[in-house]
Amino acid sequence: MNFKIYNELKLKKTLLAAIILSTLVARAVYAEEIPPVGEATNGTVSIHLTINTSTQTIYDTDMDVEACNSDNSSTEDLKVTPYCAILQSGVESVWDWSWAPGAFITSINDISGYTSQDENGNDVYHYWSWSLNSSYAETSLNEYELGAGDLISLDFVDPVGETPPEDIPPAENPSSGGGGSGSSRKKITFDTDEAVSFLYSRQKENGSW
């Protein structure tokens, strides 16, 4: 091999190495510039949040959700979750952390869950449920990480046909005899632990409901 051919081969190897290096650098820069799927460039995630009862719409708008602490400050991790969306919506909410790591919402806009009874004396649960992209959600509001364009809907499950949670009208008390009448009032209250236990009892092994 003469000196000229040797120099040509050396030059080709140098150029090839330079091309490979520049390609790798360009790909690395490109990867850094593209945000992960579902994440906006400004660090927020754009979603649509609706909050409804059977009689009213409390909230229904697009919003940009920022990351927040979604585990009741048990860690310093920040995630963009439906829990963050509800807090940032400005709608008043009350949460139950008794079943951590999942958080359950017990009241929105002063509308709280409760337990009533049907005509057969069976418990009927009224509670806040949530869905993701029109399908019943399979995880808690503080554990699912939002993606761009997600449709988050919270609905107050309010079965009809049961005894309402107001005081039951006075009824004649047989023990009072014919000379008088008594009354009995029963205040039906919402038992959070009982309701949550009911929900967990319906959860499937794969985490779905």
NORZIZI-V834327 format. One record per backbone hydrogen bond with DSSP energy under -0.5 kcal/mol. CO is the residue of the C=O (numbers start at 1). NH is the residue of the N-H. If there is no record, write none. Layout:
# NORZIZI-V834327
co->CO nh->NH
co->CO nh->NH
This chain:
# NORZIZI-V834327
co->2 nh->6
co->3 nh->7
co->4 nh->8
co->5 nh->9
co->6 nh->10
co->7 nh->11
co->8 nh->12
co->9 nh->13
co->10 nh->14
co->11 nh->15
co->12 nh->16
co->13 nh->17
co->14 nh->18
co->15 nh->19
co->16 nh->20
co->17 nh->21
co->18 nh->22
co->19 nh->23
co->20 nh->24
co->21 nh->25
co->22 nh->26
co->23 nh->27
co->24 nh->28
co->25 nh->29
co->26 nh->30
co->27 nh->31
co->28 nh->32
co->29 nh->33
co->30 nh->34
co->33 nh->35
co->36 nh->39
co->40 nh->43
co->43 nh->67
co->44 nh->40
co->45 nh->47
co->45 nh->65
co->46 nh->149
co->47 nh->63
co->48 nh->152
co->49 nh->61
co->50 nh->154
co->51 nh->58
co->51 nh->59
co->52 nh->156
co->56 nh->53
co->56 nh->58
co->59 nh->51
co->61 nh->49
co->63 nh->47
co->63 nh->65
co->65 nh->45
co->68 nh->70
co->68 nh->79
co->71 nh->74
co->79 nh->68
co->79 nh->81
co->80 nh->146
co->81 nh->85
co->82 nh->86
co->83 nh->87
co->84 nh->88
co->85 nh->89
co->86 nh->90
co->86 nh->91
co->87 nh->90
co->92 nh->109
co->94 nh->106
co->94 nh->107
co->95 nh->97
co->96 nh->104
co->97 nh->100
co->99 nh->102
co->103 nh->141
co->104 nh->96
co->104 nh->106
co->105 nh->128
co->106 nh->113
co->107 nh->94
co->108 nh->111
co->110 nh->112
co->111 nh->108
co->114 nh->126
co->116 nh->124
co->117 nh->163
co->118 nh->121
co->122 nh->118
co->124 nh->116
co->126 nh->114
co->127 nh->157
co->129 nh->155
co->130 nh->137
co->131 nh->133
co->131 nh->153
co->132 nh->135
co->135 nh->132
co->140 nh->143
co->140 nh->144
co->141 nh->82
co->141 nh->83
co->144 nh->82
co->144 nh->146
co->147 nh->150
co->150 nh->48
co->150 nh->152
co->151 nh->133
co->151 nh->153
co->152 nh->50
co->153 nh->131
co->154 nh->52
co->155 nh->129
co->155 nh->157
co->156 nh->158
co->157 nh->127
co->172 nh->174
co->173 nh->176
co->174 nh->177
co->177 nh->180
co->186 nh->168
co->186 nh->188
co->187 nh->189
co->189 nh->191
co->190 nh->192
co->191 nh->195
co->192 nh->196
co->193 nh->197
co->194 nh->198
co->195 nh->199
co->196 nh->200
co->197 nh->201
co->198 nh->202
co->199 nh->202
co->200 nh->203
co->204 nh->207
co->208 nh->204
